[in-house]
Amino acid sequence: MKYPFSRILYGGDYNPNQWPREIWDEDMRLFQKAGINSATVNVFSWAKIQPNEETYDFSELDAIITMLSENGYDIVLATSTGAMPAWLVKRYPEVARVDYEGRRHKFGQRHNHCPNSPVYQRFARELARRLAQRYAGNPHIACWHVNNEYGGECFCPECEKAFRVWLRKKYGTLDALNKAWNTEFWGHTFYDWDEIVAPNALSEGIGPEKTAFAGISLDYRRFMSDSLLQNFKLERDAIRQFDKDTPITTNLMGTYKGLDYFKWAKEMDVVSWDNYPAYDTPWSFTAMRHDLMRGLKSAPFMLMEQTPSQQNWQPYNSLKKPGQMRAQSLQTIAHGADTIQFFQLRRSVGACEKFHGAVISHSGSEDTRVFREVSELGAELKELSGLIGADSPAEVGILFDWDNYWALEYTSGPTIDLKYVDQIHQYYRYFYERHIPVDMIPMDADFSQYKLIAAPVLYMVKEGVAERLEQFVSAGGTLITGFMSGLVDQSDNVHLGGYPGPLRKMCGIWAEEIDALAPGQQNTLRFPGGAESKCSLLCDLIRLEGAQPLCTYGEDFYAGTPAATKNKFGAGNVYYIGTQPEPVGLAKLLDDAVSAAGTKPLLDEPTPLEVTRRVKDGKTYWFVLNFTGSTQPLPACFGPGELPPFGAKIFCK
């Protein structure tokens, strides 16, 4: 496959089919003025292209493709399968999903198809095939965009049957399945495959996020992720019949819980995602999601959607402040994006997204703040195409794993407040604030390329993972882990022999008990030399088995016992943090780990500015961004000068 792009794609979702023909010509003029060079089209046009089962009508799409091609735009061509036409649901009601509560849905909304419906699969594959057959020869097609924001679950009889087939392939025998799911508990032993039912509110579910049997619910999550992935592959393969080279993607959603994106990325040519932070989302959290999307394939990614200003679907939809859209866009590129795309280019006239921001507002005027800022960014991005494909070197890896995500939040106890992504972000934020580049990595990553790996809440340790981490540490690496780590296997059955299970030997500790602190409750961490810090959420009661204590608890019946430890293992070190310290306490512990690992920040001097880099052909592109809310001096190596709020500068050295 050819490298996706020769320039930074700048554009976004364009729906000319919602507007009369005379508006199209005005759009072309405005897009040119704004520096827009690409358009994503045909995302939700299935009903227009196929008005009934027998008829296909490409005349309007032909006109759109021709217009964009003649004006020199790169085209991201979607397959339209993200929302079914009404006639399909009317004629074949089994294509609609059955929800967690057991209700068969009628026509409406989107993300509304059963992924295991043979009828849906047949029609979706055929539409993708016809689109590729018709447009594959157009040199302006820069990327194929399959479906849109895959997600959701279905619990219909068709999915139930497919789940049983999936389980047969995975386990082979019911004896193996019963052992994996620990069905002796509550007398749930299965003697026939047909006895297995989907784990929703009518069976094992205890609300959408809790379950009586984690084994079956975990497997259903895996199965549903695989089922939707199979939908993607069906359309991808249909396109490949006629187009062997153009990259194919589908837009992901950051830390979205429902799909195993590391597994999905293996089937995608390029990763794309939609970035919609809330008014109060920390900038470090947005940066982490960008790094996760880059980490899915260890390669640059596409930003498929962001809003030029205001969103519509969150509880509070603030305007982006002057300069914020530019700063946010440059942060995206700094963390590995090779495109900046908006939803949407022209604001819709009706329905639920009519107040979602756009390049062209309802006024239709180019004399708006948003249009001016979009135009200024367009001119700037045109000058940055030299960094297309640039690398993002890092010596630190943070493990992120969807199996752990699902399993940790399914588990009953010890606290309902334990959230996987929040725990990962606490560690990411430390490195972000100190300008230490991070890769977000999967369990099967090459650990040897890192000096330090952080694995907080590594709750599920699957076969082979502990051994690979031991090899990493033995060879001189530094590993950070902690509470709720090493507890269970891939079926959520406890590793017997004491916590942290297969990590116990290299951690050099035994966590005998786990205390849960309710909201408002805290303990105190006491460090050598007299420093103190608060901690909360969970407290492991640790017994040393060779490790050295780094701090102790100050309160409760376990006062004076270790709260965090360091253990020499081979040529490396393992840090175990048995509680949730407040940021200052966590920083004190991680400072020690970073020093032991020999990991260096990008800058020698501290600064509250975000500083990131990408590297290509011997050049380093430095991004300096101000998300602090007040004017800040530039670091001396980039100065003299200062950056106002949402100010951003790029230096090439």
C-alpha positions as CSV (number, residue, x, y, z in Angstrom):
1,M,0.0,0.0,0.0
2,K,1.2,3.5,-0.8
3,Y,1.9,5.9,2.0
4,P,-1.5,7.5,2.6
5,F,-0.9,11.2,1.9
6,S,1.5,13.6,0.2
7,R,0.0,16.6,2.1
8,I,-1.8,17.2,5.3
9,L,-5.4,16.6,4.5
10,Y,-7.5,19.5,5.7
11,G,-11.2,19.3,5.4
12,G,-13.9,17.1,6.9
13,D,-17.4,15.7,6.6
14,Y,-19.3,17.3,3.7
15,N,-22.9,16.6,2.9
16,P,-23.9,18.5,-0.2
17,N,-26.8,16.1,-0.7
18,Q,-28.5,18.1,2.1
19,W,-28.4,21.3,0.1
20,P,-29.6,22.6,-3.3
21,R,-27.1,22.6,-6.2
22,E,-26.5,26.4,-6.1
23,I,-25.1,26.0,-2.5
24,W,-22.5,23.5,-3.8
25,D,-20.8,26.2,-6.0
26,E,-20.7,28.6,-3.0
27,D,-19.1,25.8,-0.9
28,M,-16.3,25.3,-3.5
29,R,-15.5,29.0,-3.3
30,L,-15.5,29.1,0.5
31,F,-13.5,26.0,0.9
32,Q,-10.8,27.3,-1.5
33,K,-10.7,30.5,0.6
34,A,-10.3,28.5,3.8
35,G,-7.4,26.5,2.5
36,I,-9.5,23.3,2.7
37,N,-8.1,20.6,0.4
38,S,-10.2,17.5,1.2
39,A,-13.7,16.4,1.8
40,T,-15.2,13.3,3.4
41,V,-18.4,12.4,1.5
42,N,-21.1,9.8,1.4
43,V,-21.0,8.9,5.1
44,F,-24.8,8.6,5.5
45,S,-26.1,8.3,2.0
46,W,-27.2,4.7,1.8
47,A,-30.9,5.6,1.6
48,K,-30.2,8.0,-1.3
49,I,-28.0,5.6,-3.2
50,Q,-30.3,2.6,-2.7
51,P,-33.9,3.7,-2.5
52,N,-35.1,0.1,-2.5
53,E,-33.8,-3.4,-2.6
54,E,-33.5,-3.6,-6.4
55,T,-32.4,-0.1,-7.3
56,Y,-29.0,1.8,-7.1
57,D,-28.8,5.4,-8.0
58,F,-25.3,7.0,-8.1
59,S,-26.2,10.1,-10.1
60,E,-26.0,12.5,-7.2
61,L,-22.8,11.0,-5.8
62,D,-21.3,11.1,-9.3
63,A,-22.0,14.8,-9.4
64,I,-20.4,15.3,-6.0
65,I,-17.3,13.3,-6.9
66,T,-16.9,15.0,-10.2
67,M,-17.2,18.5,-8.6
68,L,-14.6,17.7,-5.9
69,S,-12.3,16.1,-8.5
70,E,-12.5,19.0,-10.9
71,N,-11.7,21.4,-8.0
72,G,-8.6,19.4,-7.0
73,Y,-9.8,18.0,-3.6
74,D,-8.6,14.8,-2.0
75,I,-11.7,12.7,-1.4
76,V,-12.3,10.5,1.7
77,L,-15.0,8.3,0.3
78,A,-17.3,6.6,2.8
79,T,-19.3,3.5,2.2
80,S,-22.6,4.9,3.8
81,T,-23.2,1.8,5.8
82,G,-23.2,3.5,9.2
83,A,-27.0,4.0,9.1
84,M,-29.5,1.6,7.4
85,P,-32.3,2.8,5.1
86,A,-35.8,2.5,6.4
87,W,-36.9,0.0,3.7
88,L,-34.2,-2.5,4.9
89,V,-35.5,-2.6,8.4
90,K,-39.1,-2.7,7.2
91,R,-38.6,-5.6,4.9
92,Y,-36.0,-7.4,7.1
93,P,-36.7,-6.5,10.8
94,E,-34.1,-8.9,11.9
95,V,-31.3,-6.5,10.8
96,A,-32.2,-4.2,13.7
97,R,-30.5,-4.8,17.1
98,V,-31.8,-6.2,20.3
99,D,-30.6,-4.1,23.2
100,Y,-29.3,-5.0,26.6
101,E,-32.8,-4.9,28.0
102,G,-33.9,-7.5,25.4
103,R,-36.0,-5.1,23.2
104,R,-35.9,-5.4,19.4
105,H,-35.4,-1.9,18.0
106,K,-37.4,-0.4,15.2
107,F,-35.9,1.9,12.5
108,G,-34.1,4.9,13.8
109,Q,-30.9,6.6,14.9
110,R,-27.6,5.0,13.7
111,H,-25.3,2.3,15.0
112,N,-28.5,0.3,14.6
113,H,-27.6,-2.9,12.7
114,C,-27.1,-6.4,14.0
115,P,-23.5,-7.2,13.2
116,N,-24.3,-10.9,12.8
117,S,-27.3,-10.4,10.5
118,P,-26.6,-12.2,7.2
119,V,-29.0,-9.8,5.5
120,Y,-27.2,-6.7,6.7
121,Q,-23.9,-8.2,5.8
122,R,-25.1,-9.0,2.3
123,F,-26.4,-5.6,1.6
124,A,-23.5,-3.7,3.2
125,R,-20.9,-5.8,1.3
126,E,-22.7,-5.3,-2.0
127,L,-22.9,-1.5,-1.5
128,A,-19.2,-1.3,-0.7
129,R,-18.5,-3.5,-3.8
130,R,-20.5,-1.3,-6.1
131,L,-18.9,1.9,-4.8
132,A,-15.4,0.5,-5.3
133,Q,-16.2,-0.8,-8.8
134,R,-17.5,2.7,-9.8
135,Y,-14.9,5.0,-8.2
136,A,-11.7,3.0,-7.7
137,G,-10.1,4.5,-10.7
138,N,-10.5,8.1,-9.6
139,P,-7.0,9.4,-8.6
140,H,-8.6,11.9,-6.2
141,I,-9.9,9.2,-3.9
142,A,-7.3,9.5,-1.1
143,C,-8.8,7.1,1.4
144,W,-11.8,4.8,1.8
145,H,-13.9,5.3,5.0
146,V,-15.8,2.2,6.0
147,N,-19.0,2.7,8.0
148,N,-18.8,5.3,10.8
149,E,-17.9,5.1,14.4
150,Y,-18.5,1.4,14.9
151,G,-20.0,0.7,18.4
152,G,-22.8,-0.7,20.5
153,E,-23.9,-4.3,21.1
154,C,-26.7,-6.6,20.0
155,F,-28.2,-9.5,22.0
156,C,-30.6,-10.9,19.4
157,P,-31.1,-14.6,18.6
158,E,-28.8,-14.4,15.6
159,C,-26.0,-13.0,17.8
160,E,-26.7,-15.6,20.4
161,K,-26.2,-18.4,17.8
162,A,-23.1,-16.8,16.4
163,F,-21.7,-16.4,20.0
164,R,-22.0,-20.2,20.5
165,V,-20.1,-20.8,17.2
166,W,-17.4,-18.3,18.4
167,L,-17.2,-20.1,21.8
168,R,-16.8,-23.6,20.1
169,K,-13.9,-22.2,18.1
170,K,-12.3,-20.7,21.2
171,Y,-12.8,-23.5,23.8
172,G,-13.4,-26.6,21.7
173,T,-15.3,-28.4,24.4
174,L,-17.9,-27.6,27.0
175,D,-15.6,-28.9,29.7
176,A,-13.0,-26.3,28.8
177,L,-15.6,-23.6,28.7
178,N,-17.1,-24.6,32.1
179,K,-13.6,-24.5,33.6
180,A,-12.8,-21.1,32.1
181,W,-16.1,-19.6,33.3
182,N,-16.0,-21.3,36.7
183,T,-19.6,-22.5,36.2
184,E,-19.5,-24.6,39.4
185,F,-20.3,-21.3,41.1
186,W,-24.0,-21.0,41.5
187,G,-24.5,-24.4,39.7
188,H,-24.2,-22.9,36.2
189,T,-22.6,-25.9,34.5
190,F,-23.5,-26.2,30.8
191,Y,-24.1,-29.6,29.2
192,D,-25.2,-28.3,25.8
193,W,-24.0,-25.4,23.7
194,D,-27.6,-24.3,23.2
195,E,-28.0,-23.7,26.9
196,I,-25.7,-20.7,26.6
197,V,-27.5,-17.4,26.3
198,A,-26.3,-13.8,25.7
199,P,-25.4,-12.1,29.0
200,N,-27.8,-9.2,29.0
201,A,-30.3,-7.9,31.6
202,L,-32.4,-11.0,31.0
203,S,-29.6,-13.4,32.1
204,E,-26.3,-12.7,33.8
205,G,-26.2,-8.9,33.6
206,I,-26.3,-6.8,36.7
207,G,-26.7,-3.5,34.8
208,P,-24.7,-2.8,31.7
209,E,-21.3,-2.6,33.5
210,K,-21.6,-5.4,36.0
211,T,-22.2,-9.1,35.7
212,A,-22.7,-12.3,37.8
213,F,-20.2,-14.2,35.6
214,A,-17.3,-12.2,34.3
215,G,-16.1,-15.0,32.1
216,I,-19.2,-15.1,29.8
217,S,-19.6,-11.3,29.8
218,L,-15.9,-10.8,28.9
219,D,-16.2,-13.3,26.1
220,Y,-19.3,-11.6,24.8
221,R,-17.4,-8.3,24.7
222,R,-14.6,-10.0,22.8
223,F,-17.2,-11.6,20.5
224,M,-19.0,-8.4,19.8
225,S,-15.8,-6.6,19.0
226,D,-14.9,-9.4,16.7
227,S,-18.3,-9.4,15.1
228,L,-18.2,-5.7,14.3
229,L,-14.6,-6.1,13.1
230,Q,-15.8,-8.8,10.7
231,N,-18.3,-6.2,9.3
232,F,-15.4,-3.9,8.6
233,K,-13.4,-6.6,7.0
234,L,-16.3,-7.6,4.7
235,E,-16.5,-4.1,3.3
236,R,-12.8,-3.7,3.2
237,D,-12.4,-6.9,1.2
238,A,-15.2,-5.8,-1.2
239,I,-13.3,-2.6,-1.9
240,R,-10.1,-4.5,-2.4
241,Q,-11.6,-6.4,-5.3
242,F,-11.3,-3.2,-7.3
243,D,-8.8,-1.0,-5.5
244,K,-5.6,-2.6,-4.3
245,D,-3.7,0.4,-3.1
246,T,-5.8,3.2,-1.6
247,P,-5.7,3.1,2.2
248,I,-8.9,1.9,4.0
249,T,-9.9,3.1,7.5
250,T,-12.8,3.5,9.8
251,N,-13.1,6.3,12.4
252,L,-12.4,5.1,16.0
253,M,-13.2,7.0,19.2
254,G,-10.1,7.2,21.4
255,T,-10.6,5.3,24.6
256,Y,-14.1,4.0,23.6
257,K,-14.7,0.9,25.7
258,G,-16.6,-1.3,23.4
259,L,-14.0,-2.4,20.8
260,D,-10.5,-3.8,21.1
261,Y,-8.8,-1.2,19.0
262,F,-5.4,-2.9,19.0
263,K,-7.0,-5.9,17.4
264,W,-8.9,-3.6,14.9
265,A,-5.8,-1.7,14.0
266,K,-4.2,-4.8,12.6
267,E,-6.9,-4.9,9.9
268,M,-6.7,-1.2,9.1
269,D,-4.3,0.5,6.7
270,V,-4.3,3.7,8.7
271,V,-5.9,4.6,12.0
272,S,-8.4,7.5,12.1
273,W,-10.3,8.8,15.1
274,D,-12.8,11.5,16.2
275,N,-11.7,13.9,18.9
276,Y,-14.4,15.6,21.0
277,P,-13.1,16.6,24.4
278,A,-15.5,18.3,26.8
279,Y,-15.2,21.8,28.2
280,D,-13.3,20.4,31.2
281,T,-11.3,17.6,29.7
282,P,-7.7,17.9,30.7
283,W,-5.3,18.6,27.8
284,S,-3.2,15.7,29.1
285,F,-6.1,13.4,28.6
286,T,-6.6,14.5,25.0
287,A,-2.9,14.1,24.4
288,M,-3.1,10.5,25.8
289,R,-5.8,9.6,23.4
290,H,-3.8,10.9,20.5
291,D,-0.8,8.8,21.7
292,L,-3.1,5.8,22.0
293,M,-4.3,6.2,18.4
294,R,-0.7,6.6,17.2
295,G,0.2,3.5,19.3
296,L,-2.4,1.3,17.7
297,K,-0.2,0.8,14.7
298,S,3.0,2.6,15.9
299,A,2.4,5.0,13.0
300,P,0.9,8.4,12.2
301,F,-2.9,8.6,12.3
302,M,-5.7,10.6,10.8
303,L,-7.9,13.0,12.8
304,M,-11.2,12.2,11.0
305,E,-13.4,14.6,13.1
306,Q,-13.2,17.5,15.4
307,T,-15.4,20.5,15.7
308,P,-14.3,24.0,14.5
309,S,-15.9,25.4,17.7
310,Q,-19.0,24.1,19.4
311,Q,-20.3,20.6,19.9
312,N,-24.0,19.8,20.4
313,W,-24.3,16.4,22.1
314,Q,-22.4,16.9,25.4
315,P,-24.2,18.3,28.5
316,Y,-22.4,21.6,28.3
317,N,-21.2,22.7,24.8
318,S,-18.9,25.6,25.2
319,L,-17.4,27.6,22.3
320,K,-13.8,27.2,21.6
321,K,-12.0,30.3,22.7
322,P,-10.0,32.4,20.1
323,G,-6.9,30.4,19.2
324,Q,-8.1,27.2,20.8
325,M,-9.0,25.4,17.6
326,R,-5.6,26.1,16.2
327,A,-3.8,25.0,19.4
328,Q,-5.9,21.9,19.6
329,S,-5.2,21.0,16.0
330,L,-1.5,21.5,16.4
331,Q,-1.5,19.4,19.5
332,T,-3.1,16.6,17.3
333,I,-0.3,16.9,14.7
334,A,2.3,17.1,17.5
335,H,1.2,13.7,18.7
336,G,1.2,12.0,15.4
337,A,-1.6,13.1,13.1
338,D,-1.2,13.7,9.4
339,T,-4.7,15.1,8.8
340,I,-6.9,17.7,10.4
341,Q,-10.6,17.1,9.5
342,F,-13.8,18.6,10.9
343,F,-17.3,17.6,11.5
344,Q,-18.7,19.4,9.7
345,L,-17.9,21.7,6.8
346,R,-21.4,23.2,6.5
347,R,-23.8,23.3,9.4
348,S,-26.9,21.1,9.0
349,V,-30.3,22.8,8.8
350,G,-32.1,20.3,11.0
351,A,-32.1,17.2,13.2
352,C,-30.0,16.5,16.3
353,E,-26.7,17.9,15.0
354,K,-28.0,21.2,13.6
355,F,-26.2,23.1,16.4
356,H,-23.0,21.2,16.0
357,G,-20.2,23.6,14.9
358,A,-19.1,23.9,11.3
359,V,-16.7,25.8,9.1
360,I,-19.7,27.5,7.4
361,S,-22.4,28.5,9.9
362,H,-26.1,28.9,9.4
363,S,-25.5,32.5,8.3
364,G,-23.6,31.2,5.3
365,S,-21.1,34.1,5.9
366,E,-17.4,34.0,5.6
367,D,-17.2,37.0,7.9
368,T,-17.1,34.9,11.1
369,R,-14.5,34.3,13.7
370,V,-14.6,30.5,13.1
371,F,-14.2,30.9,9.3
372,R,-11.2,33.2,9.8
373,E,-9.5,30.9,12.2
374,V,-10.1,27.9,9.9
375,S,-8.6,29.9,7.0
376,E,-5.6,30.9,9.0
377,L,-4.9,27.3,10.0
378,G,-5.4,26.1,6.5
379,A,-2.6,28.4,5.3
380,E,-0.3,27.3,8.2
381,L,-0.9,23.6,7.5
382,K,0.0,24.0,3.9
383,E,3.5,24.9,5.1
384,L,3.8,21.9,7.4
385,S,3.4,19.1,4.8
386,G,7.1,18.3,5.2
387,L,6.4,16.5,8.5
388,I,4.0,14.0,6.9
389,G,4.9,10.5,8.2
390,A,7.3,11.9,10.9
391,D,8.1,9.6,13.8
392,S,7.4,10.2,17.5
393,P,10.3,8.7,19.4
394,A,9.7,7.6,23.0
395,E,11.6,5.7,25.7
396,V,8.5,5.2,27.9
397,G,5.7,2.8,27.2
398,I,2.3,2.7,29.0
399,L,0.4,-0.6,28.7
400,F,-3.2,-0.2,27.6
401,D,-5.3,-3.3,27.1
402,W,-9.0,-3.6,26.3
403,D,-9.3,-7.0,28.0
404,N,-8.1,-5.4,31.2
405,Y,-10.4,-2.4,30.6
406,W,-13.4,-4.7,30.4
407,A,-12.4,-7.1,33.2
408,L,-11.4,-4.5,35.8
409,E,-14.7,-2.7,35.4
410,Y,-16.8,-5.9,35.4
411,T,-15.2,-7.1,38.7
412,S,-17.4,-7.0,41.8
413,G,-15.3,-5.1,44.4
414,P,-13.3,-3.8,46.0
415,T,-14.6,-0.4,45.0
416,I,-17.1,0.9,42.4
417,D,-14.9,4.0,41.9
418,L,-12.0,2.2,40.2
419,K,-12.0,3.2,36.5
420,Y,-9.4,1.8,34.1
421,V,-8.8,4.8,31.9
422,D,-8.6,7.2,34.8
423,Q,-5.9,5.1,36.4
424,I,-3.9,5.0,33.1
425,H,-4.3,8.8,32.8
426,Q,-2.8,9.5,36.2
427,Y,0.4,7.9,35.1
428,Y,0.3,9.5,31.6
429,R,-0.2,12.9,33.1
430,Y,3.0,12.6,35.1
431,F,5.1,12.1,32.0
432,Y,3.1,14.7,30.0
433,E,3.8,17.4,32.6
434,R,7.5,16.6,32.5
435,H,7.8,16.5,28.7
436,I,8.7,12.8,28.6
437,P,7.4,11.3,25.4
438,V,5.2,8.2,25.8
439,D,4.0,5.4,23.6
440,M,0.7,3.7,24.5
441,I,1.5,0.1,23.9
442,P,-0.4,-3.3,23.7
443,M,0.5,-6.5,25.5
444,D,2.2,-7.9,22.5
445,A,4.5,-4.9,21.9
446,D,8.3,-5.2,21.7
447,F,9.1,-4.2,25.3
448,S,12.8,-4.2,24.6
449,Q,12.7,-0.8,22.8
450,Y,11.7,1.0,26.0
451,K,13.7,1.9,29.1
452,L,10.6,2.2,31.3
453,I,7.2,0.5,31.1
454,A,4.3,1.6,33.3
455,A,1.5,-1.0,33.8
456,P,-0.9,0.4,36.3
457,V,-4.0,-1.8,37.3
458,L,-2.6,-4.7,35.2
459,Y,-5.5,-6.7,36.6
460,M,-5.6,-9.4,34.0
461,V,-2.2,-11.1,33.3
462,K,-2.7,-13.3,30.3
463,E,-0.5,-16.3,29.4
464,G,3.1,-15.2,28.5
465,V,2.8,-11.6,29.6
466,A,4.5,-12.0,33.0
467,E,7.4,-13.9,31.4
468,R,7.9,-11.2,28.8
469,L,7.8,-8.5,31.5
470,E,10.4,-10.5,33.5
471,Q,12.6,-10.6,30.5
472,F,12.3,-6.9,30.0
473,V,13.2,-6.1,33.6
474,S,16.0,-8.7,33.8
475,A,17.6,-7.1,30.8
476,G,17.8,-3.8,32.6
477,G,14.3,-2.3,32.1
478,T,12.2,-0.5,34.7
479,L,8.7,-1.6,35.4
480,I,6.0,0.3,37.3
481,T,2.9,-1.5,38.5
482,G,0.8,-1.6,41.6
483,F,-2.6,-2.3,43.2
484,M,-5.1,-4.5,41.4
485,S,-2.4,-6.0,39.3
486,G,-1.6,-9.6,38.6
487,L,-4.9,-10.8,40.1
488,V,-6.7,-12.8,37.3
489,D,-6.2,-14.8,34.1
490,Q,-7.8,-14.2,30.8
491,S,-11.1,-15.6,32.0
492,D,-11.2,-13.5,35.2
493,N,-10.3,-16.4,37.4
494,V,-7.9,-15.5,40.3
495,H,-4.2,-16.4,40.0
496,L,-3.8,-18.5,43.2
497,G,-0.8,-18.2,45.5
498,G,-1.2,-14.6,46.6
499,Y,-1.4,-11.2,45.0
500,P,0.0,-10.0,42.6
501,G,0.0,-13.5,41.2
502,P,2.5,-14.1,38.4
503,L,4.1,-10.7,39.1
504,R,4.8,-11.5,42.7
505,K,8.3,-12.8,42.2
506,M,9.7,-9.8,40.3
507,C,7.8,-7.3,42.5
508,G,9.3,-8.9,45.6
509,I,6.1,-8.4,47.7
510,W,2.9,-10.1,48.7
511,A,-0.3,-8.0,48.9
512,E,-2.1,-9.9,51.6
513,E,-5.3,-7.8,51.7
514,I,-6.8,-4.8,49.9
515,D,-8.6,-2.0,51.8
516,A,-11.1,0.1,50.0
517,L,-11.4,3.7,51.0
518,A,-14.8,5.3,50.5
519,P,-15.2,8.8,49.0
520,G,-13.7,11.4,51.4
521,Q,-11.6,8.8,53.2
522,Q,-7.8,9.1,52.9
523,N,-4.6,7.6,54.4
524,T,-1.2,9.3,54.6
525,L,2.0,8.3,52.9
526,R,5.2,8.9,54.9
527,F,8.5,9.1,53.0
528,P,12.0,8.9,54.4
529,G,13.1,12.4,55.4
530,G,9.7,13.4,56.7
531,A,7.8,14.2,53.5
532,E,4.1,13.2,53.5
533,S,1.3,12.8,50.9
534,K,-2.3,11.8,51.0
535,C,-3.6,8.6,49.3
536,S,-7.1,7.3,48.6
537,L,-9.2,4.7,46.8
538,L,-7.4,1.5,47.6
539,C,-4.6,0.5,50.0
540,D,-2.7,-2.8,49.6
541,L,-1.5,-4.4,52.8
542,I,2.0,-5.3,51.7
543,R,4.4,-7.8,53.1
544,L,8.0,-7.5,51.8
545,E,9.6,-10.5,50.0
546,G,12.9,-8.9,49.0
547,A,11.6,-5.4,48.0
548,Q,12.6,-2.2,49.7
549,P,9.9,0.2,51.0
550,L,9.7,3.6,49.5
551,C,7.0,4.9,51.8
552,T,4.7,3.6,54.5
553,Y,1.1,4.2,55.5
554,G,0.6,6.7,58.3
555,E,-2.8,5.7,59.6
556,D,-5.2,2.9,60.4
557,F,-4.3,-0.5,61.7
558,Y,-1.7,-1.0,58.9
559,A,0.2,2.2,59.8
560,G,3.9,1.8,59.4
561,T,3.6,-1.0,56.7
562,P,4.9,-0.5,53.1
563,A,2.7,1.4,50.7
564,A,5.1,1.5,47.7
565,T,8.2,-0.6,47.1
566,K,11.2,-1.0,44.8
567,N,12.7,-4.4,44.0
568,K,15.9,-5.2,42.1
569,F,15.2,-8.0,39.6
570,G,18.1,-9.0,37.3
571,A,19.6,-5.9,35.9
572,G,16.4,-3.9,36.3
573,N,13.9,-2.6,38.9
574,V,10.3,-3.1,39.6
575,Y,8.3,-0.4,41.4
576,Y,5.0,-1.4,43.1
577,I,2.6,1.4,44.1
578,G,0.0,-0.2,46.4
579,T,-2.4,2.8,46.6
580,Q,-3.5,5.9,44.8
581,P,-1.3,8.7,45.9
582,E,-2.3,12.3,45.3
583,P,-0.3,13.8,42.4
584,V,2.6,15.1,44.5
585,G,3.1,11.7,46.1
586,L,2.8,9.9,42.8
587,A,5.4,12.3,41.3
588,K,7.8,11.5,44.1
589,L,7.6,7.8,43.4
590,L,7.8,8.1,39.7
591,D,10.7,10.6,39.9
592,D,12.7,7.7,41.5
593,A,11.6,5.3,38.7
594,V,12.5,7.7,35.9
595,S,15.9,8.3,37.5
596,A,16.5,4.6,37.8
597,A,15.5,4.0,34.2
598,G,17.8,6.8,32.9
599,T,14.9,8.4,31.0
600,K,15.4,12.0,30.2
601,P,12.8,14.7,29.5
602,L,12.9,16.7,26.3
603,L,13.8,19.9,28.2
604,D,16.2,20.5,31.0
605,E,14.1,23.4,32.4
606,P,10.6,23.1,33.8
607,T,7.8,24.8,32.0
608,P,4.0,24.5,32.2
609,L,3.8,24.6,28.4
610,E,3.2,21.4,26.5
611,V,6.4,20.6,24.5
612,T,6.3,17.7,22.0
613,R,8.3,16.7,19.0
614,R,8.2,14.7,15.8
615,V,11.3,13.6,13.9
616,K,11.9,13.1,10.1
617,D,14.9,13.0,7.8
618,G,17.2,14.3,10.5
619,K,14.9,17.2,11.4
620,T,13.1,17.7,14.7
621,Y,9.8,19.5,14.7
622,W,9.2,21.0,18.1
623,F,5.7,22.0,19.1
624,V,5.3,24.4,22.0
625,L,1.7,24.9,23.1
626,N,0.1,27.0,25.9
627,F,-3.0,25.4,27.5
628,T,-2.4,27.0,30.9
629,G,-4.9,29.9,30.5
630,S,-2.3,32.6,31.1
631,T,0.7,34.0,29.2
632,Q,3.8,32.0,29.7
633,P,7.5,32.6,28.8
634,L,9.0,30.4,26.2
635,P,11.7,27.9,27.5
636,A,15.1,29.4,27.1
637,C,16.0,27.0,24.3
638,F,13.2,28.4,22.2
639,G,13.3,32.0,23.5
640,P,13.3,34.8,24.1
641,G,9.5,35.3,23.8
642,E,6.3,34.3,25.4
643,L,3.1,32.5,24.4
644,P,-0.4,33.9,25.2
645,P,-3.3,31.5,26.2
646,F,-3.7,29.0,23.3
647,G,-0.6,30.3,21.7
648,A,1.4,27.8,19.8
649,K,4.8,27.8,18.0
650,I,6.6,25.3,15.9
651,F,10.4,25.2,15.7
652,C,12.4,23.0,13.2
653,K,15.9,22.2,14.3
